[in-house]
Amino acid sequence: MVVNADVEGTKTKSHHHTSTTPTPVTVNVTGMFKDVAYGVKVWIGSPEQSVVLDFDTGSSETWVNPPCTGWEGLDEYESLCRQLGTYVPQQSDTSIDANATCPPRWITYGSGAAEVRYYKDVVNFVDPWDYTSMGTNFKLHKPVQFGVATWSQNMVSGIMGAGYGRGYNQKYSGFIDEIYDQGLVQDKDFAIALGSVNEGEGELVFGGIDLSKFMGPLNELSLADQYSDAEDGFFRYWINVTSIGVTPPGSCVTTPVTNSTWTERFLPDTGTTLTYMPEEAFYAILDYFPDARPEPGFGYSISCAHKEAQGTIDFGFNGFTIHVPYSEFIFEIPAAYSDNGQNMCVLGAIPASYFYILGDTFLRAAYAVFRQQEHKVYLGQFINCGEDIVSSHGDVSQLYGNCGHRRPYAPPSDSTSIIQPYGAPPSPSNATTSAKPSATPIGFGTCRSYSTGTYSALDFGSSTTEVTFTITDASTTWTTAVTEVIDPGASVTTMRGLAGGESYSFTDSYSTDSYSYTDSYTTESYSYTDSYSSTDSHSYTDSYSYTDGGPTSSSFDWSS
């Protein structure tokens, strides 16, 4: 399904500019038709003619000008298609008809098709009329080849193919090839964050990575085996998914819907709205939505109330997991575009017999880096906490995101990691307790604690005043206003409504052990003393203090 909507102007920015080395450039990616597809704006020809193209990692061909007709009963599609711009070769002084060397071609997609005639022209990724972009050089000055549609079916926008081009899927250079060949980037790399549904737009970086669009590490994935020519015939960004699971609302435990030996190839495809997965995994997920019912043309509809639930669909990649919140995985179709004239929510997945796809309903929760020359894809858990662009040239496997859970300090093997704010090195006053945490959160969203142990990792969340501390099996989430225990087996008494100078306490009874906790709060600092005892007469006292002075002046003081 490729459907487009009204698109705002694209803003383009360069970073860390030097006169000799290509610098990363960011381009806005805007949700179209309420996030059915994601578009980038380009300016083609002389004088420039602007068009919005569906940015598509699942294909390599770039073409413009769908006829915008043939949408029976869906006038909104035709109207919005026409708002995305048109390129007329005859109105450009730099256009070249490439028909003599590359005859017209028929291109098919999963839900549409187009017939194109090839032209060459200059292409600019910078708005030539935006004074804030002046001085930014990200223009293909040498004409690049692309198609101009003479006919199409079920296509509301043109396509910018970001897959493998010259030497793999086509005989001529595509846009990604030309961006590299003309020296605009150091490598055939790009990184994309579609952004959350609430944000409505994302970010595409050519030749760079935005450290403020993900948390934790970038996880390296070599491409999986390609399909045979008989099965597909194209070289694509196939990667192996090694598990799929569900973390239901109210739980911190992921329930797998695949077995421990399961592995399947999936294509991370920004040009596909939904996620296509094996039937057995899909129907196991469907069991968590008992109100689901088949909806012809849309998959399975469910109540929109599920979008507010704090659950996740979890995709494992041989050692790490991308947690997709229900709010991103459930796709809401506006009334104007549904068949019954009412808003409708559909599960963000479709059962498939083969050719599995990680579509936009997955990619909204991921930060994805595509490196063609390495034949690798890197994935991180998407969170937007600003902008911090660095070059993707060289080794990117050691890069950590600025957002959410911080990079752990690596202590001796018998110690607990202290999670440092903003990836800062530990100060000499830091000490550790004798437990071994996992570096991976056990859940996402509400579940922000690290692995169990006598004492586990201390974590600064999306806010500098939000702390998660784990004691054995009891997880305590502490913010400036609320203290909550998220251990489902605990009996909890919690006092809320914290104000300056007040104190609060809770008692958590768990199995045969008991815990006590007292906290005094002021407007500038937090402190607590925690005493733990168990039936084996072993006791342990730990004192911790934290001063809220912002991201560069937080202090730690551990003693025991």
Sequence and secondary structure as in RCSB ss.txt:
>XXXX:A:sequence
MVVNADVEGTKTKSHHHTSTTPTPVTVNVTGMFKDVAYGVKVWIGSPEQSVVLDFDTGSSETWVNPPCTGWEGLD
EYESLCRQLGTYVPQQSDTSIDANATCPPRWITYGSGAAEVRYYKDVVNFVDPWDYTSMGTNFKLHKPVQFGVAT
WSQNMVSGIMGAGYGRGYNQKYSGFIDEIYDQGLVQDKDFAIALGSVNEGEGELVFGGIDLSKFMGPLNELSLAD
QYSDAEDGFFRYWINVTSIGVTPPGSCVTTPVTNSTWTERFLPDTGTTLTYMPEEAFYAILDYFPDARPEPGFGY
SISCAHKEAQGTIDFGFNGFTIHVPYSEFIFEIPAAYSDNGQNMCVLGAIPASYFYILGDTFLRAAYAVFRQQEH
KVYLGQFINCGEDIVSSHGDVSQLYGNCGHRRPYAPPSDSTSIIQPYGAPPSPSNATTSAKPSATPIGFGTCRSY
STGTYSALDFGSSTTEVTFTITDASTTWTTAVTEVIDPGASVTTMRGLAGGESYSFTDSYSTDSYSYTDSYTTES
YSYTDSYSSTDSHSYTDSYSYTDGGPTSSSFDWSS
>XXXX:A:secstr
           EEE S  SSS   EEEEEEEETTTTEEEEEEEETTTTEEEEEEEETT    EE       TT H
HHHHHHHTT    GGG TT EE TTTS  EEEE SS EEEEEEEEEEEESS TT GGGTT   EEEEEEEEEEEE
EEES  SEEEE S  BTTTBSS  HHHHHHHTTSSSSSEEEEE   TTT EEEEEESEEEGGGEEEEEEEEE   
   TTTT      EEE EEEEE TT SS EESS TT  EEEEE TT SSEEEEHHHHHHHHTT TT EEETTTEE
EE GGGGGS  EEEEE SS EEEEEHHHHSEEE GGGSTTSS EEE SEEEESS EEE HHHHTTEEEEEETTTT
EEEEEEE      EEE  S  TT B SBSS  B    TTS  BB GGG    TT    S    SS SSSTT    
  SSB  BEE SSTT EEEEETTEEEEE SS EEE  TT EE       TT EEEEEEEETTEEEEEEEEE SSE
EEEEEEEE TT  EEEEEEEEE   TTS  EEEE 
